[in-house]
Amino acid sequence: MRMRKKTWARPELAECAYFTDAPEPFRGAWAERFGEKRPLWLDLGCGKCVFLAELARRNPESNILGVDISYDILGVGRRNIEAIAPNPKNVQLVFFNIEKLAEIIAPEDRVQRIYINFCNPWPKKKHHKRRLTYPRQLEMYKTLLAEDGEIWFKTDNDELFEESLEYFEAAGYEIFALTRDLHAENDPENIESEHEIMFTREGIRTKALKARPKRTGV
C-alpha cells in the first residue's frame, strides 16, 4: 500500500540535523559526518525507523545509517526516532537509491553490519534483480563490509527467504545463523520493525538469517 503524501515531510527533514539527500560528499568520511568514529551499521530500506530508532537507542557505541528512497517515509521515520531516541548522536538518515549504495559508501568506511528488514520481495521473476538480497547486490555489499562484517536479513516472505539462501551461497557468503520462526527462539538481540509487528499479529512467521563473506585462503 502506497503511503499517503506527507506535505510536511520534506520541510521537516530539511531542518533535521541528521538527514541528508546529498550524501555523495560523505563517501569515505561518514565518521566525520557522525562526529565520532564508531562501528558503522547500515539499515537498508529503513522505512518508518521503528527498528532503527530502537537499534540506535540500545547501541550508542555504533553509528547507524538509515537509507530509504521516500521522503514521506523518512519524514515519518524522523518523527519515530524523536519519539524513541530523541536527538540521537549516532543516527544519520539518507535519501538515496540503495541499488547505487557504493556511490555513497566506500570500502574505507568499513561497514560492520548491514540490516535488511522486510524488503520488497519483488515476486515477479523479471523483477528479481531488484531484490536487496540478489547476488549482484550481495557482491556489492562485500566490497563495503569490513573484514568481520555481517549481514542480518529478516522477511515474512517464504519465497524470498528460500531464494535468498541460494543468493547468499552464490555470492560467496557463509550463513552462520538461520531460523524460519524467529520469535519462537526469543533472540534477545532481535528488534521488531513496524512490518514485523504487523505480520506477527497476523500469525505470519519471521524468517531470518545472519551471514558473512566467506574467508578465502583460510
Summary of the structure (lengths in Angstrom):
residues: 218
radius of gyration: 16.6
end to end distance: 46.8
largest distance: 53.9
contacts: 671
relative contact order: 0.15
helix: 40%
strand: 23%
